[in-house]
Amino acid sequence: MDFALTRGTLLAALVALGCFGPLGPFPDGRLSGRVVTAPVDEWPCAANRVLELETDPIAPVSVNVHFVSEGSRLWVATVLGGSSDWARRALADPRVRVRLCNDVYERGAVRVTERSEIEHVAALYREKYTITPDVADDGALVFRLEPR
């Protein structure tokens, strides 16, 4: 097989994948997909490792983030605190969108400040991800993503 052809094919595949949302650690723009407006009782694909989170409806930026869910509730968190770009954007404008299983859900990012909820979310993160920073640490930011 010709190496140049393989490299070109790989590059084309990466570019194509990037057109549909964030690719690994690289952000993208507005999320595409079927917008679901019906209430959610259980999150589809809740076992997925990441969801795609879009912030800033004026100049959309989407990223892959770890998440946890319980019934209809959905949370995202960062241990980077205010140095996290997506968290800064969510604090500035809480209108966010998430994509799971190719469906898009419009949400409002509500910063969680109640210690008992933060501890609960941290326990869900530890249960879902075997190696994860503790989102209950000082400086971490936890957001509950509520319907809007």
N, C-alpha and C positions, 0 to 999 in steps of 0.2 A: 504494500500500500504506500502511496506517495505521501510523505510527511506534510508537504505544503497543502495538499488536499485535505488531510485530516485536520490540520491546524485551522484551515479556512472553514471547514464544516463545524468545528467546535466553536469558533468565533461567531459564526452565523447563528448557531443554536443559543449561545449565551445572549446575543443581541435580541433574538426573538423572545427568549424567556424574560428578558428585562423589560419588554414592552408591555407585559401583563401585570407588573407589580414589582416589589422589591426582590432583589436576587441576593440571597445570603445577607451579608452585612451592607450591601449597597442599596441606598434608598431609591425610590422611584417617585412618580407623581400620583395622580388621581387613580384610585382603584376602579377597575371595571368589574362587571358582573351583575347578576340579577339582584335588584334592591328588594329586600324582604322587609315588609312593614308589619306583618303579623306578629303578635306577641310570641316570645320564645319561652317555652316551658323547660326545655333541656337544650343545651347548645350542641348542634351537630358537630361532629368531628372534635369533640372536647378532648379526645386523647391525642390530637395533633400536638406536636412540640411547639409550634409557633402559630400565631395568627398575624395577619397583615393589618397594621394600624395606620390609618391616614389621619394626619393632623392638618390644621390650617386650611379651611375651606376656600380662602381667597387664592392662595398659592400652595396647592396640595403637595404634601410630602408623605410618602408611605414607607414604612419600615416593617421588618419582621421583629416581633417581640414574643417572649415567653408569656404565657397567660395561664390563669386557672379559672375554673367555673364550678358552680354548685347550683344545680337546678337552673333557674332562669338568671342567676347572678353571674357576672363576668368581671374579672379584675385583671389589670396589668400593673406591673411595678418595675421600678428601676432602682438599683443601689447606687447609681451615679448621681442621684439627687438633681440639683439644678444644673449640672453640667450635661445632662442628657438633653439632646436637641428635641426629641419628640416630647419629652416631659415639659420642657420650657414652652413649647408650642401649645400643648394641652392646657397648661396653666394660663396662658395668654388668651386662648380661645378654646373653650371646652367642647366645641362641636367637632366630633371625630366620627370616623367611619371605620368599621372592621370588616375583614373578609375572612370567612371560614367556608371551606368546601365550595368555593366559587360564588357564594352568596355574600352580598354586602348588606350590612346593618348600620343604620345611622344611630349614633349614640352620643351621650353627653358624658364627658370625663369629669367625675366628681372626685376631688381629692379626699382620701380617707384620712381622718385625723384621730378617730376614736381608737384608742389603744387595743381594745378587745377585738375589734374588726381587723386591725393590722396583724395581731397575733394569729387570728384565725386564717387570714390570707397567707401568712408566712407558713403555717402548718400545711395548707393546701399545696403551696409551692414545694415544700420539703417532701411531701407525699408523691407529687407528680414527677419531680426532677431529682434524680439521685444526687447530682452535684449541682448545687445552686447557692449563690450568695444569700444571706439571710435578709429578706426584705423587711424584717422587723427592726433592723439596725437603725440607729440614729442616722439621719441623712438620706435614707431611702424614701422614695415617693411611691405611694400606692394609690391607684385610681380605680374606682368602681365605674364601670361603663353602663350607664342607664339609658333606657329608651328616651328618645326625644321626639 
